[in-house]
């Protein structure tokens, strides 16, 4: 009985920590969007350096993809840059 209770408590802790981690990441992504949307390609390159990959956005713009490894998770951040060289969208996710 004590083992079952311990497993239940541990499981609840794992689920709650995953949820709070997800909420934290969503919050950080929103902050990044608020900061970067409307900024220039040059300011991105100055701050983040050259992207890992560049591809077309399908609308005369480009997608700059950056991959960062924090030791535990690889974060992928995509910056969508229009033909006027301004960031119009950002998404991020972990691999």
N, CA, C and O atoms as a CHARMM CRD file, in Angstrom:
* protein
*
  380
    1    1 UNK  N      0.82200  -1.18800   0.00000 PROA 1      0.00000
    2    1 UNK  CA     0.00000   0.00000   0.00000 PROA 1      0.00000
    3    1 UNK  C      0.87000   1.25800   0.00000 PROA 1      0.00000
    4    1 UNK  O      0.59500   2.21500  -0.72300 PROA 1      0.00000
    5    2 UNK  N      1.92200   1.24200   0.81900 PROA 2      0.00000
    6    2 UNK  CA     2.80800   2.40000   0.89400 PROA 2      0.00000
    7    2 UNK  C      3.51200   2.63500  -0.44300 PROA 2      0.00000
    8    2 UNK  O      3.70800   3.78200  -0.84600 PROA 2      0.00000
    9    3 UNK  N      3.89300   1.55700  -1.13300 PROA 3      0.00000
   10    3 UNK  CA     4.54100   1.67600  -2.43700 PROA 3      0.00000
   11    3 UNK  C      3.59100   2.29000  -3.46700 PROA 3      0.00000
   12    3 UNK  O      3.99800   3.14400  -4.25400 PROA 3      0.00000
   13    4 UNK  N      2.33300   1.86100  -3.46500 PROA 4      0.00000
   14    4 UNK  CA     1.34700   2.41400  -4.39500 PROA 4      0.00000
   15    4 UNK  C      1.15300   3.90800  -4.15400 PROA 4      0.00000
   16    4 UNK  O      1.05900   4.68900  -5.10100 PROA 4      0.00000
   17    5 UNK  N      1.09300   4.29800  -2.88800 PROA 5      0.00000
   18    5 UNK  CA     0.93700   5.70700  -2.53800 PROA 5      0.00000
   19    5 UNK  C      2.14100   6.51500  -3.00900 PROA 5      0.00000
   20    5 UNK  O      1.98400   7.61000  -3.54800 PROA 5      0.00000
   21    6 UNK  N      3.32800   5.98300  -2.81000 PROA 6      0.00000
   22    6 UNK  CA     4.55400   6.65800  -3.24300 PROA 6      0.00000
   23    6 UNK  C      4.57400   6.82300  -4.76100 PROA 6      0.00000
   24    6 UNK  O      4.94400   7.88300  -5.26500 PROA 6      0.00000
   25    7 UNK  N      4.18000   5.78700  -5.48700 PROA 7      0.00000
   26    7 UNK  CA     4.12300   5.86200  -6.95000 PROA 7      0.00000
   27    7 UNK  C      3.09400   6.89800  -7.39400 PROA 7      0.00000
   28    7 UNK  O      3.34500   7.66100  -8.32700 PROA 7      0.00000
   29    8 UNK  N      1.94400   6.92900  -6.73300 PROA 8      0.00000
   30    8 UNK  CA     0.91200   7.90200  -7.06000 PROA 8      0.00000
   31    8 UNK  C      1.42700   9.32900  -6.85000 PROA 8      0.00000
   32    8 UNK  O      1.24600  10.18300  -7.71800 PROA 8      0.00000
   33    9 UNK  N      2.05800   9.58800  -5.72400 PROA 9      0.00000
   34    9 UNK  CA     2.59200  10.92600  -5.43300 PROA 9      0.00000
   35    9 UNK  C      3.65800  11.30900  -6.46200 PROA 9      0.00000
   36    9 UNK  O      3.66000  12.42600  -6.97800 PROA 9      0.00000
   37   10 UNK  N      4.55000  10.38600  -6.75100 PROA 10     0.00000
   38   10 UNK  CA     5.60300  10.65000  -7.73500 PROA 10     0.00000
   39   10 UNK  C      4.99400  10.96000  -9.10800 PROA 10     0.00000
   40   10 UNK  O      5.44600  11.88100  -9.78900 PROA 10     0.00000
   41   11 UNK  N      3.98100  10.20400  -9.51500 PROA 11     0.00000
   42   11 UNK  CA     3.32600  10.42300 -10.81100 PROA 11     0.00000
   43   11 UNK  C      2.66800  11.79100 -10.86400 PROA 11     0.00000
   44   11 UNK  O      2.77800  12.50000 -11.86400 PROA 11     0.00000
   45   12 UNK  N      1.99400  12.15800  -9.80400 PROA 12     0.00000
   46   12 UNK  CA     1.35700  13.48000  -9.76400 PROA 12     0.00000
   47   12 UNK  C      2.38300  14.60500  -9.84500 PROA 12     0.00000
   48   12 UNK  O      2.15800  15.61900 -10.50600 PROA 12     0.00000
   49   13 UNK  N      3.50400  14.41500  -9.16900 PROA 13     0.00000
   50   13 UNK  CA     4.56800  15.42300  -9.23600 PROA 13     0.00000
   51   13 UNK  C      5.11700  15.54800 -10.64900 PROA 13     0.00000
   52   13 UNK  O      5.38100  16.65600 -11.11500 PROA 13     0.00000
   53   14 UNK  N      5.29000  14.42700 -11.33500 PROA 14     0.00000
   54   14 UNK  CA     5.81400  14.44900 -12.70100 PROA 14     0.00000
   55   14 UNK  C      4.85100  15.17600 -13.64000 PROA 14     0.00000
   56   14 UNK  O      5.27200  16.00700 -14.44500 PROA 14     0.00000
   57   15 UNK  N      3.56600  14.86400 -13.53500 PROA 15     0.00000
   58   15 UNK  CA     2.58600  15.50900 -14.41500 PROA 15     0.00000
   59   15 UNK  C      2.47800  16.99600 -14.12900 PROA 15     0.00000
   60   15 UNK  O      2.37400  17.79500 -15.05900 PROA 15     0.00000
   61   16 UNK  N      2.50100  17.37600 -12.88000 PROA 16     0.00000
   62   16 UNK  CA     2.38100  18.79700 -12.55300 PROA 16     0.00000
   63   16 UNK  C      3.62600  19.55200 -12.99300 PROA 16     0.00000
   64   16 UNK  O      3.51800  20.69500 -13.43600 PROA 16     0.00000
   65   17 UNK  N      4.81000  18.94400 -12.88300 PROA 17     0.00000
   66   17 UNK  CA     6.02600  19.63600 -13.30900 PROA 17     0.00000
   67   17 UNK  C      6.06300  19.76800 -14.82600 PROA 17     0.00000
   68   17 UNK  O      6.53800  20.78300 -15.33500 PROA 17     0.00000
   69   18 UNK  N      5.57400  18.77200 -15.56200 PROA 18     0.00000
   70   18 UNK  CA     5.52700  18.87100 -17.02700 PROA 18     0.00000
   71   18 UNK  C      4.58000  19.97100 -17.44800 PROA 18     0.00000
   72   18 UNK  O      4.87100  20.72800 -18.37400 PROA 18     0.00000
   73   19 UNK  N      3.45200  20.06400 -16.77500 PROA 19     0.00000
   74   19 UNK  CA     2.48100  21.09700 -17.09700 PROA 19     0.00000
   75   19 UNK  C      3.05800  22.48300 -16.84100 PROA 19     0.00000
   76   19 UNK  O      2.92000  23.37400 -17.67900 PROA 19     0.00000
   77   20 UNK  N      3.70400  22.67700 -15.68900 PROA 20     0.00000
   78   20 UNK  CA     4.26300  23.98900 -15.38500 PROA 20     0.00000
   79   20 UNK  C      5.42100  24.31600 -16.32100 PROA 20     0.00000
   80   20 UNK  O      5.61500  25.47800 -16.67600 PROA 20     0.00000
   81   21 UNK  N      6.19900  23.30000 -16.72800 PROA 21     0.00000
   82   21 UNK  CA     7.27100  23.52400 -17.68700 PROA 21     0.00000
   83   21 UNK  C      6.69000  23.97500 -19.02100 PROA 21     0.00000
   84   21 UNK  O      7.21300  24.89800 -19.64500 PROA 21     0.00000
   85   22 UNK  N      5.60700  23.32900 -19.46300 PROA 22     0.00000
   86   22 UNK  CA     4.95000  23.71600 -20.71200 PROA 22     0.00000
   87   22 UNK  C      4.43300  25.14100 -20.61300 PROA 22     0.00000
   88   22 UNK  O      4.64100  25.93600 -21.52900 PROA 22     0.00000
   89   23 UNK  N      3.76100  25.48100 -19.51200 PROA 23     0.00000
   90   23 UNK  CA     3.23500  26.83900 -19.33800 PROA 23     0.00000
   91   23 UNK  C      4.36400  27.86200 -19.32000 PROA 23     0.00000
   92   23 UNK  O      4.23600  28.94300 -19.89400 PROA 23     0.00000
   93   24 UNK  N      5.46900  27.52200 -18.66100 PROA 24     0.00000
   94   24 UNK  CA     6.62000  28.41800 -18.62500 PROA 24     0.00000
   95   24 UNK  C      7.16200  28.64300 -20.02800 PROA 24     0.00000
   96   24 UNK  O      7.44200  29.77900 -20.41100 PROA 24     0.00000
   97   25 UNK  N      7.31000  27.57400 -20.79300 PROA 25     0.00000
   98   25 UNK  CA     7.84100  27.69800 -22.14500 PROA 25     0.00000
   99   25 UNK  C      6.91900  28.51300 -23.03000 PROA 25     0.00000
  100   25 UNK  O      7.39000  29.34700 -23.80300 PROA 25     0.00000
  101   26 UNK  N      5.61300  28.29100 -22.93300 PROA 26     0.00000
  102   26 UNK  CA     4.66300  29.08200 -23.71900 PROA 26     0.00000
  103   26 UNK  C      4.76600  30.55700 -23.36000 PROA 26     0.00000
  104   26 UNK  O      4.69800  31.42200 -24.23200 PROA 26     0.00000
  105   27 UNK  N      4.93000  30.83300 -22.08700 PROA 27     0.00000
  106   27 UNK  CA     5.07300  32.21600 -21.63500 PROA 27     0.00000
  107   27 UNK  C      6.34100  32.85000 -22.20700 PROA 27     0.00000
  108   27 UNK  O      6.31800  33.99700 -22.65300 PROA 27     0.00000
  109   28 UNK  N      7.43800  32.10700 -22.19200 PROA 28     0.00000
  110   28 UNK  CA     8.70100  32.61400 -22.72500 PROA 28     0.00000
  111   28 UNK  C      8.62800  32.82100 -24.24400 PROA 28     0.00000
  112   28 UNK  O      9.18700  33.78200 -24.77200 PROA 28     0.00000
  113   29 UNK  N      7.94300  31.92600 -24.92800 PROA 29     0.00000
  114   29 UNK  CA     7.78300  32.06900 -26.37900 PROA 29     0.00000
  115   29 UNK  C      6.96400  33.31200 -26.69200 PROA 29     0.00000
  116   29 UNK  O      7.28200  34.04200 -27.63000 PROA 29     0.00000
  117   30 UNK  N      5.91400  33.56000 -25.91700 PROA 30     0.00000
  118   30 UNK  CA     5.10700  34.77000 -26.12700 PROA 30     0.00000
  119   30 UNK  C      5.93800  36.03300 -25.89200 PROA 30     0.00000
  120   30 UNK  O      5.81200  37.00900 -26.63200 PROA 30     0.00000
  121   31 UNK  N      6.77700  36.01300 -24.87200 PROA 31     0.00000
  122   31 UNK  CA     7.65600  37.16400 -24.62100 PROA 31     0.00000
  123   31 UNK  C      8.60800  37.37800 -25.79100 PROA 31     0.00000
  124   31 UNK  O      8.85800  38.51100 -26.20100 PROA 31     0.00000
  125   32 UNK  N      9.13600  36.28200 -26.32500 PROA 32     0.00000
  126   32 UNK  CA    10.04300  36.38400 -27.48100 PROA 32     0.00000
  127   32 UNK  C      9.30500  36.94400 -28.68400 PROA 32     0.00000
  128   32 UNK  O      9.84300  37.78300 -29.40600 PROA 32     0.00000
  129   33 UNK  N      8.08300  36.49200 -28.90600 PROA 33     0.00000
  130   33 UNK  CA     7.28700  37.03300 -30.02500 PROA 33     0.00000
  131   33 UNK  C      7.08300  38.52700 -29.86000 PROA 33     0.00000
  132   33 UNK  O      7.29000  39.30200 -30.79300 PROA 33     0.00000
  133   34 UNK  N      6.67600  38.92000 -28.66300 PROA 34     0.00000
  134   34 UNK  CA     6.45100  40.34500 -28.40400 PROA 34     0.00000
  135   34 UNK  C      7.70500  41.16500 -28.66900 PROA 34     0.00000
  136   34 UNK  O      7.62800  42.28100 -29.18200 PROA 34     0.00000
  137   35 UNK  N      8.84500  40.61300 -28.32300 PROA 35     0.00000
  138   35 UNK  CA    10.10000  41.33800 -28.51700 PROA 35     0.00000
  139   35 UNK  C     10.52800  41.37700 -29.98700 PROA 35     0.00000
  140   35 UNK  O     10.92000  42.43500 -30.48000 PROA 35     0.00000
  141   36 UNK  N     10.46200  40.24200 -30.69900 PROA 36     0.00000
  142   36 UNK  CA    11.05800  40.14400 -32.02100 PROA 36     0.00000
  143   36 UNK  C     10.15700  40.56700 -33.17600 PROA 36     0.00000
  144   36 UNK  O     10.66700  41.04900 -34.18800 PROA 36     0.00000
  145   37 UNK  N      8.85600  40.40900 -33.06900 PROA 37     0.00000
  146   37 UNK  CA     7.97500  40.76000 -34.18600 PROA 37     0.00000
  147   37 UNK  C      8.13900  42.24600 -34.50100 PROA 37     0.00000
  148   37 UNK  O      7.99800  43.10300 -33.62800 PROA 37     0.00000
  149   38 UNK  N      8.43900  42.52800 -35.76400 PROA 38     0.00000
  150   38 UNK  CA     8.63900  43.90400 -36.21000 PROA 38     0.00000
  151   38 UNK  C     10.09000  44.34600 -36.22800 PROA 38     0.00000
  152   38 UNK  O     10.40800  45.39500 -36.78900 PROA 38     0.00000
  153   39 UNK  N     10.95700  43.58000 -35.63600 PROA 39     0.00000
  154   39 UNK  CA    12.38100  43.93300 -35.65100 PROA 39     0.00000
  155   39 UNK  C     13.01000  43.49300 -36.97100 PROA 39     0.00000
  156   39 UNK  O     12.45100  42.67600 -37.70200 PROA 39     0.00000
  157   40 UNK  N     14.16500  44.04200 -37.25400 PROA 40     0.00000
  158   40 UNK  CA    14.80900  43.80600 -38.54900 PROA 40     0.00000
  159   40 UNK  C     15.61900  42.50900 -38.56100 PROA 40     0.00000
  160   40 UNK  O     16.03000  41.98800 -37.52400 PROA 40     0.00000
  161   41 UNK  N     15.82300  42.02200 -39.76300 PROA 41     0.00000
  162   41 UNK  CA    16.69400  40.86600 -39.97100 PROA 41     0.00000
  163   41 UNK  C     18.08400  41.15800 -39.41700 PROA 41     0.00000
  164   41 UNK  O     18.70200  40.28900 -38.80100 PROA 41     0.00000
  165   42 UNK  N     18.57200  42.36000 -39.63000 PROA 42     0.00000
  166   42 UNK  CA    19.91200  42.73400 -39.17100 PROA 42     0.00000
  167   42 UNK  C     20.02200  42.66000 -37.64800 PROA 42     0.00000
  168   42 UNK  O     21.04400  42.21900 -37.12300 PROA 42     0.00000
  169   43 UNK  N     18.98000  43.08800 -36.94000 PROA 43     0.00000
  170   43 UNK  CA    19.03600  43.01000 -35.47600 PROA 43     0.00000
  171   43 UNK  C     19.05300  41.55400 -35.01200 PROA 43     0.00000
  172   43 UNK  O     19.69300  41.23100 -34.01100 PROA 43     0.00000
  173   44 UNK  N     18.35300  40.67500 -35.73400 PROA 44     0.00000
  174   44 UNK  CA    18.38400  39.24500 -35.41300 PROA 44     0.00000
  175   44 UNK  C     19.78200  38.67800 -35.63000 PROA 44     0.00000
  176   44 UNK  O     20.31800  37.98300 -34.76700 PROA 44     0.00000
  177   45 UNK  N     20.37000  38.97800 -36.78900 PROA 45     0.00000
  178   45 UNK  CA    21.70300  38.46700 -37.10100 PROA 45     0.00000
  179   45 UNK  C     22.75000  39.00400 -36.12400 PROA 45     0.00000
  180   45 UNK  O     23.67900  38.28800 -35.75300 PROA 45     0.00000
  181   46 UNK  N     22.60300  40.23900 -35.71700 PROA 46     0.00000
  182   46 UNK  CA    23.52700  40.82700 -34.74700 PROA 46     0.00000
  183   46 UNK  C     23.40900  40.12600 -33.39700 PROA 46     0.00000
  184   46 UNK  O     24.41200  39.88600 -32.72400 PROA 46     0.00000
  185   47 UNK  N     22.19800  39.80400 -33.01300 PROA 47     0.00000
  186   47 UNK  CA    21.96700  39.19200 -31.70900 PROA 47     0.00000
  187   47 UNK  C     22.21900  37.67700 -31.68800 PROA 47     0.00000
  188   47 UNK  O     22.85500  37.16900 -30.76400 PROA 47     0.00000
  189   48 UNK  N     21.72400  36.95800 -32.70200 PROA 48     0.00000
  190   48 UNK  CA    21.78200  35.49400 -32.70100 PROA 48     0.00000
  191   48 UNK  C     22.86200  34.92000 -33.61300 PROA 48     0.00000
  192   48 UNK  O     23.18300  33.73500 -33.52500 PROA 48     0.00000
  193   49 UNK  N     23.42000  35.75200 -34.48500 PROA 49     0.00000
  194   49 UNK  CA    24.40400  35.25000 -35.44300 PROA 49     0.00000
  195   49 UNK  C     23.71700  34.60000 -36.63100 PROA 49     0.00000
  196   49 UNK  O     22.49500  34.67700 -36.75900 PROA 49     0.00000
  197   50 UNK  N     24.48300  33.96400 -37.49700 PROA 50     0.00000
  198   50 UNK  CA    23.88300  33.33400 -38.67600 PROA 50     0.00000
  199   50 UNK  C     23.01700  32.13400 -38.26600 PROA 50     0.00000
  200   50 UNK  O     23.34700  31.42400 -37.31500 PROA 50     0.00000
  201   51 UNK  N     21.91100  31.91300 -38.98600 PROA 51     0.00000
  202   51 UNK  CA    21.02800  30.79300 -38.64300 PROA 51     0.00000
  203   51 UNK  C     21.65700  29.45100 -39.02300 PROA 51     0.00000
  204   51 UNK  O     22.56500  29.38900 -39.85100 PROA 51     0.00000
  205   52 UNK  N     21.15900  28.38700 -38.40700 PROA 52     0.00000
  206   52 UNK  CA    21.58700  27.03900 -38.78000 PROA 52     0.00000
  207   52 UNK  C     21.12600  26.70300 -40.19400 PROA 52     0.00000
  208   52 UNK  O     21.86300  26.09700 -40.97200 PROA 52     0.00000
  209   53 UNK  N     19.89700  27.10300 -40.51700 PROA 53     0.00000
  210   53 UNK  CA    19.37600  26.89200 -41.87200 PROA 53     0.00000
  211   53 UNK  C     18.50200  28.07000 -42.26600 PROA 53     0.00000
  212   53 UNK  O     17.95000  28.77200 -41.41900 PROA 53     0.00000
  213   54 UNK  N     18.39100  28.26800 -43.57500 PROA 54     0.00000
  214   54 UNK  CA    17.49000  29.26500 -44.15500 PROA 54     0.00000
  215   54 UNK  C     16.65200  28.55900 -45.20100 PROA 54     0.00000
  216   54 UNK  O     17.15600  27.72600 -45.95300 PROA 54     0.00000
  217   55 UNK  N     15.35300  28.89600 -45.24700 PROA 55     0.00000
  218   55 UNK  CA    14.47600  28.33100 -46.26500 PROA 55     0.00000
  219   55 UNK  C     13.42500  29.37100 -46.64700 PROA 55     0.00000
  220   55 UNK  O     13.28700  30.40000 -45.98500 PROA 55     0.00000
  221   56 UNK  N     12.69600  29.09600 -47.70700 PROA 56     0.00000
  222   56 UNK  CA    11.64700  30.00200 -48.17000 PROA 56     0.00000
  223   56 UNK  C     10.42300  29.88600 -47.26900 PROA 56     0.00000
  224   56 UNK  O     10.10200  28.81000 -46.76300 PROA 56     0.00000
  225   57 UNK  N      9.75200  31.00700 -47.08200 PROA 57     0.00000
  226   57 UNK  CA     8.48400  30.97100 -46.35300 PROA 57     0.00000
  227   57 UNK  C      7.31100  30.76500 -47.29900 PROA 57     0.00000
  228   57 UNK  O      6.16100  30.69300 -46.86500 PROA 57     0.00000
  229   58 UNK  N      7.60200  30.67100 -48.59700 PROA 58     0.00000
  230   58 UNK  CA     6.56300  30.48000 -49.60300 PROA 58     0.00000
  231   58 UNK  C      5.86600  31.76100 -50.01000 PROA 58     0.00000
  232   58 UNK  O      4.92200  31.73300 -50.80000 PROA 58     0.00000
  233   59 UNK  N      6.32700  32.89800 -49.47200 PROA 59     0.00000
  234   59 UNK  CA     5.70700  34.19300 -49.77600 PROA 59     0.00000
  235   59 UNK  C      6.75300  35.27600 -50.01200 PROA 59     0.00000
  236   59 UNK  O      6.58000  36.39900 -49.53700 PROA 59     0.00000
  237   60 UNK  N      7.80100  34.98300 -50.71000 PROA 60     0.00000
  238   60 UNK  CA     8.87500  35.93500 -51.00200 PROA 60     0.00000
  239   60 UNK  C      9.71500  36.30700 -49.78400 PROA 60     0.00000
  240   60 UNK  O     10.49600  37.25700 -49.83900 PROA 60     0.00000
  241   61 UNK  N      9.56300  35.58200 -48.70600 PROA 61     0.00000
  242   61 UNK  CA    10.37900  35.82300 -47.52200 PROA 61     0.00000
  243   61 UNK  C     11.18500  34.58000 -47.18600 PROA 61     0.00000
  244   61 UNK  O     11.26400  33.63900 -47.97600 PROA 61     0.00000
  245   62 UNK  N     11.78300  34.59300 -45.99700 PROA 62     0.00000
  246   62 UNK  CA    12.61500  33.46800 -45.58500 PROA 62     0.00000
  247   62 UNK  C     12.29100  33.06300 -44.15200 PROA 62     0.00000
  248   62 UNK  O     11.71800  33.82800 -43.37700 PROA 62     0.00000
  249   63 UNK  N     12.67400  31.84700 -43.83200 PROA 63     0.00000
  250   63 UNK  CA    12.59400  31.34400 -42.46600 PROA 63     0.00000
  251   63 UNK  C     14.01900  31.07200 -42.01000 PROA 63     0.00000
  252   63 UNK  O     14.73700  30.28000 -42.62100 PROA 63     0.00000
  253   64 UNK  N     14.42000  31.72800 -40.94200 PROA 64     0.00000
  254   64 UNK  CA    15.73000  31.48600 -40.35100 PROA 64     0.00000
  255   64 UNK  C     15.51200  30.54500 -39.17500 PROA 64     0.00000
  256   64 UNK  O     14.75000  30.84800 -38.25800 PROA 64     0.00000
  257   65 UNK  N     16.18700  29.40400 -39.21100 PROA 65     0.00000
  258   65 UNK  CA    16.03600  28.43000 -38.14500 PROA 65     0.00000
  259   65 UNK  C     17.31500  28.34600 -37.31100 PROA 65     0.00000
  260   65 UNK  O     18.42000  28.19200 -37.83100 PROA 65     0.00000
  261   66 UNK  N     17.11800  28.45400 -36.00300 PROA 66     0.00000
  262   66 UNK  CA    18.21000  28.34400 -35.05100 PROA 66     0.00000
  263   66 UNK  C     17.94700  27.14300 -34.15300 PROA 66     0.00000
  264   66 UNK  O     16.82000  26.92500 -33.70800 PROA 66     0.00000
  265   67 UNK  N     18.98700  26.37200 -33.89400 PROA 67     0.00000
  266   67 UNK  CA    18.90000  25.25100 -32.96000 PROA 67     0.00000
  267   67 UNK  C     19.87800  25.50800 -31.82900 PROA 67     0.00000
  268   67 UNK  O     21.05900  25.77800 -32.04800 PROA 67     0.00000
  269   68 UNK  N     19.35700  25.41700 -30.62000 PROA 68     0.00000
  270   68 UNK  CA    20.17200  25.61900 -29.42600 PROA 68     0.00000
  271   68 UNK  C     20.01500  24.40600 -28.51700 PROA 68     0.00000
  272   68 UNK  O     18.90100  23.94900 -28.26000 PROA 68     0.00000
  273   69 UNK  N     21.13300  23.89400 -28.03700 PROA 69     0.00000
  274   69 UNK  CA    21.12100  22.76000 -27.12700 PROA 69     0.00000
  275   69 UNK  C     21.51100  23.26600 -25.74900 PROA 69     0.00000
  276   69 UNK  O     22.62100  23.76000 -25.55500 PROA 69     0.00000
  277   70 UNK  N     20.59500  23.14200 -24.79000 PROA 70     0.00000
  278   70 UNK  CA    20.90400  23.60800 -23.43800 PROA 70     0.00000
  279   70 UNK  C     21.46700  22.49500 -22.55300 PROA 70     0.00000
  280   70 UNK  O     21.58500  22.65900 -21.33900 PROA 70     0.00000
  281   71 UNK  N     21.80900  21.37000 -23.16400 PROA 71     0.00000
  282   71 UNK  CA    22.33500  20.25300 -22.40700 PROA 71     0.00000
  283   71 UNK  C     21.30000  19.19200 -22.11600 PROA 71     0.00000
  284   71 UNK  O     21.63900  18.03900 -21.85100 PROA 71     0.00000
  285   72 UNK  N     20.02900  19.58200 -22.16400 PROA 72     0.00000
  286   72 UNK  CA    18.93800  18.65100 -21.90600 PROA 72     0.00000
  287   72 UNK  C     17.98500  18.56500 -23.09400 PROA 72     0.00000
  288   72 UNK  O     17.51400  17.48800 -23.46000 PROA 72     0.00000
  289   73 UNK  N     17.71400  19.72100 -23.68400 PROA 73     0.00000
  290   73 UNK  CA    16.71800  19.83100 -24.74600 PROA 73     0.00000
  291   73 UNK  C     17.32300  20.61500 -25.90400 PROA 73     0.00000
  292   73 UNK  O     18.09300  21.55300 -25.69600 PROA 73     0.00000
  293   74 UNK  N     16.97300  20.22800 -27.11000 PROA 74     0.00000
  294   74 UNK  CA    17.33000  21.03000 -28.28400 PROA 74     0.00000
  295   74 UNK  C     16.13000  21.91200 -28.60900 PROA 74     0.00000
  296   74 UNK  O     15.05100  21.42000 -28.93700 PROA 74     0.00000
  297   75 UNK  N     16.33800  23.22200 -28.51400 PROA 75     0.00000
  298   75 UNK  CA    15.28900  24.18000 -28.85900 PROA 75     0.00000
  299   75 UNK  C     15.46000  24.62700 -30.29200 PROA 75     0.00000
  300   75 UNK  O     16.56200  24.96700 -30.72300 PROA 75     0.00000
  301   76 UNK  N     14.37000  24.62400 -31.02400 PROA 76     0.00000
  302   76 UNK  CA    14.35300  25.09800 -32.40200 PROA 76     0.00000
  303   76 UNK  C     13.51500  26.36700 -32.43200 PROA 76     0.00000
  304   76 UNK  O     12.36700  26.37100 -31.98800 PROA 76     0.00000
  305   77 UNK  N     14.08500  27.43400 -32.95000 PROA 77     0.00000
  306   77 UNK  CA    13.37100  28.70200 -33.07800 PROA 77     0.00000
  307   77 UNK  C     13.38900  29.10500 -34.53700 PROA 77     0.00000
  308   77 UNK  O     14.44800  29.19700 -35.15700 PROA 77     0.00000
  309   78 UNK  N     12.20000  29.34500 -35.08200 PROA 78     0.00000
  310   78 UNK  CA    12.05200  29.77700 -36.47000 PROA 78     0.00000
  311   78 UNK  C     11.61500  31.23200 -36.49300 PROA 78     0.00000
  312   78 UNK  O     10.60500  31.59900 -35.89100 PROA 78     0.00000
  313   79 UNK  N     12.37800  32.05000 -37.18700 PROA 79     0.00000
  314   79 UNK  CA    12.03700  33.45400 -37.39900 PROA 79     0.00000
  315   79 UNK  C     11.59400  33.60200 -38.85100 PROA 79     0.00000
  316   79 UNK  O     12.33200  33.24000 -39.76700 PROA 79     0.00000
  317   80 UNK  N     10.40700  34.12600 -39.05800 PROA 80     0.00000
  318   80 UNK  CA     9.87700  34.35400 -40.40300 PROA 80     0.00000
  319   80 UNK  C     10.14000  35.80900 -40.76500 PROA 80     0.00000
  320   80 UNK  O      9.71000  36.72700 -40.06700 PROA 80     0.00000
  321   81 UNK  N     10.85000  36.00000 -41.86400 PROA 81     0.00000
  322   81 UNK  CA    11.28100  37.33800 -42.26700 PROA 81     0.00000
  323   81 UNK  C     10.67400  37.65900 -43.62700 PROA 81     0.00000
  324   81 UNK  O     10.83300  36.89800 -44.58200 PROA 81     0.00000
  325   82 UNK  N      9.97700  38.79100 -43.70900 PROA 82     0.00000
  326   82 UNK  CA     9.33000  39.15600 -44.97300 PROA 82     0.00000
  327   82 UNK  C     10.32700  39.77100 -45.95200 PROA 82     0.00000
  328   82 UNK  O     11.49600  39.96700 -45.61700 PROA 82     0.00000
  329   83 UNK  N      9.86500  40.07100 -47.14700 PROA 83     0.00000
  330   83 UNK  CA    10.78200  40.60400 -48.16700 PROA 83     0.00000
  331   83 UNK  C     11.29800  41.99400 -47.82800 PROA 83     0.00000
  332   83 UNK  O     12.26700  42.45900 -48.42600 PROA 83     0.00000
  333   84 UNK  N     10.65700  42.66000 -46.87100 PROA 84     0.00000
  334   84 UNK  CA    11.15300  43.95300 -46.39400 PROA 84     0.00000
  335   84 UNK  C     12.21200  43.80800 -45.30800 PROA 84     0.00000
  336   84 UNK  O     12.67800  44.79900 -44.74700 PROA 84     0.00000
  337   85 UNK  N     12.59000  42.55200 -45.01400 PROA 85     0.00000
  338   85 UNK  CA    13.62100  42.22700 -44.02300 PROA 85     0.00000
  339   85 UNK  C     13.20600  42.50900 -42.58300 PROA 85     0.00000
  340   85 UNK  O     14.02600  42.89600 -41.75000 PROA 85     0.00000
  341   86 UNK  N     11.90000  42.30700 -42.30000 PROA 86     0.00000
  342   86 UNK  CA    11.40600  42.44000 -40.93500 PROA 86     0.00000
  343   86 UNK  C     10.77100  41.12900 -40.48500 PROA 86     0.00000
  344   86 UNK  O     10.16000  40.41600 -41.28200 PROA 86     0.00000
  345   87 UNK  N     10.91900  40.82500 -39.22100 PROA 87     0.00000
  346   87 UNK  CA    10.36600  39.59200 -38.65700 PROA 87     0.00000
  347   87 UNK  C      8.86200  39.76700 -38.49300 PROA 87     0.00000
  348   87 UNK  O      8.40400  40.72200 -37.86700 PROA 87     0.00000
  349   88 UNK  N      8.09900  38.83700 -39.06000 PROA 88     0.00000
  350   88 UNK  CA     6.64500  38.91600 -38.94800 PROA 88     0.00000
  351   88 UNK  C      6.03800  37.75000 -38.16700 PROA 88     0.00000
  352   88 UNK  O      4.85200  37.78000 -37.83600 PROA 88     0.00000
  353   89 UNK  N      6.83700  36.72600 -37.87200 PROA 89     0.00000
  354   89 UNK  CA     6.32300  35.60000 -37.08200 PROA 89     0.00000
  355   89 UNK  C      7.50100  34.85700 -36.43900 PROA 89     0.00000
  356   89 UNK  O      8.62300  34.89000 -36.94400 PROA 89     0.00000
  357   90 UNK  N      7.22700  34.20000 -35.33500 PROA 90     0.00000
  358   90 UNK  CA     8.23600  33.41300 -34.63000 PROA 90     0.00000
  359   90 UNK  C      7.52900  32.22000 -34.02500 PROA 90     0.00000
  360   90 UNK  O      6.45200  32.35300 -33.44400 PROA 90     0.00000
  361   91 UNK  N      8.14000  31.05000 -34.16300 PROA 91     0.00000
  362   91 UNK  CA     7.66500  29.89700 -33.39500 PROA 91     0.00000
  363   91 UNK  C      8.87500  29.15600 -32.84100 PROA 91     0.00000
  364   91 UNK  O      9.98100  29.24000 -33.37500 PROA 91     0.00000
  365   92 UNK  N      8.63700  28.44000 -31.77200 PROA 92     0.00000
  366   92 UNK  CA     9.71600  27.69700 -31.12200 PROA 92     0.00000
  367   92 UNK  C      9.14800  26.40000 -30.55900 PROA 92     0.00000
  368   92 UNK  O      7.98100  26.31900 -30.17300 PROA 92     0.00000
  369   93 UNK  N      9.99700  25.40700 -30.52500 PROA 93     0.00000
  370   93 UNK  CA     9.59200  24.10200 -29.99600 PROA 93     0.00000
  371   93 UNK  C     10.84000  23.32400 -29.64300 PROA 93     0.00000
  372   93 UNK  O     11.95000  23.70100 -30.02100 PROA 93     0.00000
  373   94 UNK  N     10.65500  22.24700 -28.92300 PROA 94     0.00000
  374   94 UNK  CA    11.79700  21.40200 -28.56100 PROA 94     0.00000
  375   94 UNK  C     11.77200  20.13500 -29.39400 PROA 94     0.00000
  376   94 UNK  O     10.71100  19.66100 -29.80000 PROA 94     0.00000
  377   95 UNK  N     12.95300  19.59500 -29.64300 PROA 95     0.00000
  378   95 UNK  CA    13.07700  18.34000 -30.37400 PROA 95     0.00000
  379   95 UNK  C     13.33000  17.20000 -29.41000 PROA 95     0.00000
  380   95 UNK  O     13.46400  16.05200 -29.83400 PROA 95     0.00000
